């Protein structure tokens, strides 16, 4: 610790200097008001704690010095010292910001308590600052999380002959005491119309967690909404353009960041789905007549994730969407849910878990099936909660 002391007894000052000088402490002991304030005002010296007698040379002067110290060193805790008969006078100091005090006895034994008192005061102040900083960061993360959530649509309008719903849940972690903390994340989904015959469905997932991932996904959302147009002949062409522009965004690709994306266009007139994957899980289709579930394209259909490098070529996949079909687009948070302490593919909810839930709920509404997917995936974690953000878009054709 770096300790500044203002004292009124030269013999005690020497003892204090000797005793506090142990344990690699840096101690400066002064015995005059002028020297004490000079050291306190010095811009080249930083003090972890200040110790002062409140009678320097009397109580009124001591309080004046105390208020000057507070103005000069607002972030430095001040510990006072007084004789037993004057203990009632220290109330004024304590109610106005003094952090702690010690009682001076005639034999000087109080000196042996100074190290512990000053150390505990410094630690208490640091703990308070860390708590305030953590709270401020939590508020900032919560603000970013809410901003991210604001770009995710809640009420999706389905075309005639269809039912559709979407859902996003941020990752959750358990901290000491079992408290659940909701994180800012980088998952995203969107559904919007290009014209009367074409509906866009997309899900995206920025690498990592926290504010950077959230800002990355909001950058992509803004970009997609800005450049959406029918001038792109297919989904691969559109995804390639999004990739080129995101590759120039440092908020996305700093520190190796990237975004996976599944971009699909449903043509209502032809009942045809056209889609492109940039490193994202492929769509899943279910026959609502039989309950059979299958991947709606090659498992290795995903191209390079977005934002890594420009001028990447992507593939377009096209297939019809028969009547009584259920279509599922999701991020990997659903699949990669795992119980606490059991990470790894062998302990994940997996594509098998998704298929089982869909098979069990194929006669239920799209909203009920969606709820079951989230419930089953979360239950699989055995109370730990999903450690990754999760976005799902589900669409039924009647």
N, C-alpha and C positions, 0 to 999 in steps of 0.2 A: 504493500500500500504506500501511497504518497500522502504523507500526513503533515498538515500545517497546524502548529500549536501556538496559541496566544495565552501567556501565563503571567501571573503577578508575583510569583515567589521564585527568586533565582535558584535557591537550593532545590526546590521541587522541580524546577525547570530542568536542571541537570539530571535529576533522577528520571524524569519522564523521557528525556532525550536518550538516556542510556537504555532504559527498559524497552521503549518502543522501537529502538534501533535494531532489534533482533529480527530474525526471519526475513531478511532482505528488504525490510521496510526502508523507505526514504523519508526521513523525519527532519523538519525544520522547526525549531522551538524559538519563539521570540518572547521578549519580556517587556516590550514597550508598545503602546498603541500605534505609533508611527511606523515602526518596523513591521508590525503585524499586518496592518492594512497595505503597506507597500508590497509585501509578499503575496497577499491575497489578490491585489490588483495586477500583479505581474502577468503579462500575456505569454511569457515564455515558460511558465511553470503550470502544470496541471496538478490539481489536488483531488485525491479520492475522498478525503474526509478532512474536516476542520474541527479541531478541539479548542475551546476557549473557556476561560473563566468568565462568569457573567458579571463579576465585580472587577472591572478594569478601567479605571481604579475604583468606580462605584457602580451601583446598579443602573443608574440613568445613562452613564457613559457606556456601560457594557451593552445596554439595549441599543443604543445608537450605533455602536460598532456592529452588533448583530444584524441590524437592518441594512447597513452598508455592505456587509458580507453577502447578504442575500441578493442584493442588486448586482454586486460584482461577480458572484459565483452562484447563479440561480440553480444550477444542476449539481452543486456539491453539498452533500449533507453536512449539517453542523451539529456537533455534540457539545452540550454545555456542562459546566462543573460549578458546584456551589457548596458552601459549608452547610451543615445540618440546620442551623438556625435560619438560614435564608432559603430553605427549600420551597417555601410558599411563593417566593418571588419568581421562581422559574416557571410558574404557570403561564405568565405573560409571554415568555419565550416559546414555550411548547405550543400554546394556542396560535402562535403566529409563524410556525414552520420549523422550529427546532426539532430535530429528529429524535434525540435521546439526551439523557443527562446522567452524570455520576455525582455521588456525594463525597466531598472531601473530608476525611477524618484527620484528627490532629497528629496521629502517628504516621500518616502518609501511606497507609496500607492500600488506599484506593488505587494507587498507581498500578498495583498488580492486576487490577480489573480492567485497566484501560484497553489493553490489547484485545481482549475478548469483546468489550463493548464497541470499540471502533470497528472491529471486523464484522460483527453481527449487524451493525448499522449499515455498513457498505454493502453487505450481501442482501440485506432487506431492500435497500434502494435499487440495487441491480435487478432483483426479482420483480419489483414493481415496474421498473422500466421495461423489462422483457415481457411482462404480462400486458402492459399497455401497447407495446409494439406488436405482440401477437394478436391482440384484439384489433388493432388498426389494420394489420395485414388480413385478418379474417374478414373485416368489413370490406376491404378492397376486393378480396376474392369473391365475396358475396355479391358485390356490385357487378363485377365482371360476369359472374354466373347468371345473374338476373338479366344482364344485357344480352348474353348469349341466348338465354331462354326466350327472350323477347322476339328473336328472329325465327323461332320454331313455331309453325302454325298449330293452333289447337283444334279448330273446327274445320275439317276437310270436307269439301263439297264433292260428292260422288256423281259421276255421269249417270244418266238413265241406264238401268240394268246392272248397276254396280253398287257395291257397298265398300266403304273405305275408312280406315282409321290409322292414326299414327301415334307413336308414343316415344318420349325421350326421358331417360332417367340418368342423372349424373352418378358417378361412382361414389361409393361411401366407404369410409374406413372406420374401424373401431379404435378408440384411443383409451388411455388409462381410465379406469372406472366404467368402461363399457359404453361411454358416450359415443354416439354416431356423429361423424362430421361429414357433411356433404361438400364435395369438392367442385371447383370449377373444372370444366372439361372441354373436350374437343369433338364431341359427337354432334350430329346434325341430320335432320331430314327436312324435306320440303316436297310439296305437291302443288302444282299450279298448271293452268291451261295455257297452251300456246295459241290455239284457236278453237273453234267449235268441235273439231274432230280429234284434237291431239292434247293429251294430258301428260305432263312431266312428273315423274316420280324419281326421287333421288335420296340417297343416304350417303353421308360422308363421315370420315373419322380422321381427325388430326392426330399425329403421333404425340405421345406423352400426355401429361395432365396439366392442370393449373391454368394460369392466365395466358401463357404463350399459346397453348393448344386452343383455348377459347378464342383468342384474338385471330389465330390462323383460320379457324372455321368461319368466323364472322367476315374475314376478308374474302373467303371463297363465296360465302352467301351473297355478299354485295356484288362480287364479280359476276356470278351466275345470273343474278337478277338484272344486271346492267346489259349483258350481251345476249340474253336469250332472244332468239329470233328464228324464223323459219329459213333464213338464208343458209343455215347449216343443213346440208343434205342428209346427214345421218348423225347418230350419237357419237361416233368415233371422231368425227370432224369437230364437233363441239367440245368434247373432252380434250382434244389436242389443243384447241385454242385456249381453254381454261388453264391447261398445264403450262403453255407458253407464258401466259401472263403471271401465273403464280410463281414461276421460276425466277421472276424478277423481284419477288417480294421477300425481303429479308425476314419479315416477321414470321414467314412460313418456313424457310429453309435454313435459317441460322441454326447452328449446332446440329446439323443433320436432320432437321425437321422435314416432314412431308405430310401429305393428306391422301388417304385412299377415298375413292369415290365410285359409286355405282349410279350411273345416269341412264334412265330409261324413258322412252316415250311410248305411250299407249295410244294407238290409233283406234278410235271408237268405231269408225266406219268399217274398217277392215278387220276389227277385233285382232289386232296384231301388236305384238310387243317388240320394240327394238331397243337394245341396251348395250352399254359399253362399261367395262370395269377397268378402273385404274387401281390395280392392286387390292381390290375389294372382293369379299365373298360374293359368289354368284347368286342370282335369285333362286328361290325355291317355289315349286308349283305343287299343288295338291288337287287331286281329283275329288270333288265333294260328293260324287256319287259312290265311290268305293273307299275313300279315305287314303288312297295310295299317295305317297309323298316322294318327290324326286327333285334332284337338282335340275334347274331349267337351263342347262348349258354345261359345257365342259368345266370340270373342277379347276383346271389350270387356265381359265379364260382371262384372268386378270392381267392387265399390262402393268407397266411401271407406275408406281404412285405419283401423284402430282407434286410439282415443286422441286423435284430432284434435278432435272435437266430439261432444257427446251427441245423442241422438234422431235418429240417421241411419236411414233405411230401406234394407234390403238385399233382394236378390232371391233366391228359391229356384228352383233348377233340378233337375228330376227326369227320369230316363231309366232304362230297363232296362239291365241288364248281361248281355248274352247269354253263352251257353256259349263256351268257348275264347276268352276275352277277357283282356287284360292292361290293368290300370289303373295309371297313373303320376301321383302327386302330388309336386311338387318345389318348392323355392325357386329363386330366380333365380341362385343361385351356380353352378349347373350350366350354365345357358345363357350366363351372362356371363363365363365363363372366357376369357382372352385372353393372347397372348404378351406378354412383357415389352416395354414401349416401344410397344405397339400398342393402346392403349385405344380404345374406340368401338365402336358396333354393327357396323360393317363388318368388324371383326377379332375378333368373338366366336365362340365355339363355336356359339351360337345354337340356336334351335328346330330348325334344319335339321340340326345335329349330333346333337341328341337323336333326331330321327326316323331318321337314317341308322343310328345305333347300334341302335335298337330293331328296325329292319328287318333288320339283319344278325343279330340274336340272337333272333328270335322263336321259333325252335325250341329254344332253350336254357331252362334252369330260370330261375325268377325270381331266384334268387341269382346265377346266372352273368350274367344280363342286367344286374343291378344293378352287379356288379363291372365289367362292360364299360363302362357309362355313366361311372363314376368314372374308369376308366383312360383312356378316349378323351377325356374332358373335360380331364383333367390333362395328357395328352400334347399336347393342343392348345396348352397354355401354353408348350411348348418348355422345360420345366424350371423355369419361374418359379413354378409353383404357383398355385392359385386364390386370388385376392385377396378373395374373399367366402366366407362360410360356405355350406355346402351340405347340405340335408336332402332325402331322397328316401324316399317310401313306395311300394312296388310290390306289386300284388296280382294274382294269376292266378285266374280261374275256370275250372275244368276242363270 
